[in-house]
């Protein structure tokens, strides 16, 4: 359960970021209130600032409530009324959510996410948008959601590809349809921008072309072997780090079970994306993030080739 001190801490961090972002935009962009094309645009402030909206969205994903409407009516308008004295109605807040998508995305990428340390874990998880029985009647994600099969069976929705370092910090992510393979080159083009060193994955990432493509760019993909594959020599350090893939598995579990990443109550694509970004941002403020235990081996010696 999130405390009021934690809410205040999140708001202070987000508000400082928002002020710096607004300052940079004033220096490099035209203000909405400036004259443009002979017309003066309005720039009236709302009752809730962007920082307050982002704080409310991030605080929801700490697992206090399982439903956002109940969280807003009982939490924001009830228990945290002193923290948000100018809170609007629930219907109006839902309309305001898409307005902070760009700010939420920038805050998540520039502040919340971690950096690659040379040891990276990769995995993917399904994000269903509705029950499989209702996949032909879903109108919100018509043409966007796809049918795909994962380890837990068939799913109608999307697939979230995640990468994290050995400290449990998310490095980057990629959202695709549920029918996109984990080894798709389009996904790894996004990942290559943030990677170096070794990447540890499960058997679902076995592909010779992918391994050679990453190796040419200084990235070593390490994965296990299937039962029908020939045995290959692997260093003890790589075997130990393969067993530490529980880090990325724990992140997926926290996002789904605690951060309420998956639910079938989305009524617009914009709010679905806002919910995704706010859940990933909230994870970065968790106190119980998983972390790989230190290995008593010289890591630099293992990565000096790359």
ChimeraX attribute file (.defattr): number of C-alpha atoms within 10 A of each C-alpha:
attribute: neighborCount
match mode: 1-to-1
recipient: residues
	/A:1	11
	/A:2	13
	/A:3	12
	/A:4	13
	/A:5	9
	/A:6	13
	/A:7	16
	/A:8	13
	/A:9	14
	/A:10	20
	/A:11	21
	/A:12	15
	/A:13	14
	/A:14	21
	/A:15	18
	/A:16	12
	/A:17	18
	/A:18	19
	/A:19	12
	/A:20	12
	/A:21	14
	/A:22	13
	/A:23	12
	/A:24	11
	/A:25	12
	/A:26	12
	/A:27	9
	/A:28	8
	/A:29	10
	/A:30	11
	/A:31	15
	/A:32	13
	/A:33	12
	/A:34	13
	/A:35	12
	/A:36	11
	/A:37	6
	/A:38	7
	/A:39	9
	/A:40	11
	/A:41	12
	/A:42	11
	/A:43	10
	/A:44	8
	/A:45	8
	/A:46	10
	/A:47	11
	/A:48	15
	/A:49	15
	/A:50	20
	/A:51	22
	/A:52	20
	/A:53	19
	/A:54	23
	/A:55	23
	/A:56	22
	/A:57	22
	/A:58	25
	/A:59	26
	/A:60	25
	/A:61	28
	/A:62	21
	/A:63	17
	/A:64	15
	/A:65	18
	/A:66	16
	/A:67	13
	/A:68	16
	/A:69	14
	/A:70	13
	/A:71	19
	/A:72	21
	/A:73	13
	/A:74	14
	/A:75	17
	/A:76	22
	/A:77	20
	/A:78	12
	/A:79	14
	/A:80	16
	/A:81	13
	/A:82	11
	/A:83	15
	/A:84	16
	/A:85	12
	/A:86	14
	/A:87	21
	/A:88	16
	/A:89	11
	/A:90	16
	/A:91	9
	/A:92	10
	/A:93	15
	/A:94	12
	/A:95	10
	/A:96	17
	/A:97	17
	/A:98	18
	/A:99	14
	/A:100	17
	/A:101	19
	/A:102	12
	/A:103	17
	/A:104	25
	/A:105	19
	/A:106	16
	/A:107	21
	/A:108	20
	/A:109	18
	/A:110	11
	/A:111	14
	/A:112	18
	/A:113	19
	/A:114	18
	/A:115	15
	/A:116	20
	/A:117	15
	/A:118	19
	/A:119	19
	/A:120	27
	/A:121	27
	/A:122	25
	/A:123	21
	/A:124	20
	/A:125	19
	/A:126	27
	/A:127	23
	/A:128	23
	/A:129	23
	/A:130	21
	/A:131	14
	/A:132	13
	/A:133	9
	/A:134	10
	/A:135	19
	/A:136	11
	/A:137	10
	/A:138	15
	/A:139	11
	/A:140	13
	/A:141	19
	/A:142	11
	/A:143	8
	/A:144	13
	/A:145	23
	/A:146	20
	/A:147	16
	/A:148	19
	/A:149	14
	/A:150	14
	/A:151	7
	/A:152	8
	/A:153	8
	/A:154	15
	/A:155	23
	/A:156	26
	/A:157	24
	/A:158	22
	/A:159	25
	/A:160	18
	/A:161	19
	/A:162	20
	/A:163	25
	/A:164	26
	/A:165	22
	/A:166	22
	/A:167	19
	/A:168	21
	/A:169	23
	/A:170	26
	/A:171	22
	/A:172	21
	/A:173	20
	/A:174	15
	/A:175	17
	/A:176	21
	/A:177	18
	/A:178	24
	/A:179	19
	/A:180	17
	/A:181	18
	/A:182	20
	/A:183	15
	/A:184	11
	/A:185	13
	/A:186	13
	/A:187	17
	/A:188	17
	/A:189	11
	/A:190	13
	/A:191	19
	/A:192	13
	/A:193	9
	/A:194	12
	/A:195	24
	/A:196	21
	/A:197	21
	/A:198	23
	/A:199	22
	/A:200	23
	/A:201	20
	/A:202	15
	/A:203	11
	/A:204	15
	/A:205	20
	/A:206	18
	/A:207	11
	/A:208	8
	/A:209	11
	/A:210	15
	/A:211	17
	/A:212	14
	/A:213	15
	/A:214	19
	/A:215	16
	/A:216	10
	/A:217	13
	/A:218	17
	/A:219	20
	/A:220	23
	/A:221	22
	/A:222	21
	/A:223	19
	/A:224	19
	/A:225	14
	/A:226	11
	/A:227	7
	/A:228	6
	/A:229	7
	/A:230	7
	/A:231	10
	/A:232	7
	/A:233	5
	/A:234	11
	/A:235	8
	/A:236	10
	/A:237	14
	/A:238	16
	/A:239	14
	/A:240	11
	/A:241	22
	/A:242	18
	/A:243	12
	/A:244	17
	/A:245	20
	/A:246	15
	/A:247	22
	/A:248	27
	/A:249	16
	/A:250	15
	/A:251	21
	/A:252	20
	/A:253	13
	/A:254	21
	/A:255	20
	/A:256	18
	/A:257	13
	/A:258	17
	/A:259	28
	/A:260	20
	/A:261	21
	/A:262	19
	/A:263	15
	/A:264	12
	/A:265	11
	/A:266	16
	/A:267	11
	/A:268	12
	/A:269	13
	/A:270	14
	/A:271	18
	/A:272	20
	/A:273	16
	/A:274	21
	/A:275	24
	/A:276	21
	/A:277	22
	/A:278	26
	/A:279	26
	/A:280	23
	/A:281	26
	/A:282	22
	/A:283	23
	/A:284	18
	/A:285	16
	/A:286	14
	/A:287	7
	/A:288	10
	/A:289	15
	/A:290	18
	/A:291	16
	/A:292	16
	/A:293	11
	/A:294	9
	/A:295	10
	/A:296	7
	/A:297	10
	/A:298	9
	/A:299	12
	/A:300	11
	/A:301	8
	/A:302	15
	/A:303	16
	/A:304	8
	/A:305	9
	/A:306	15
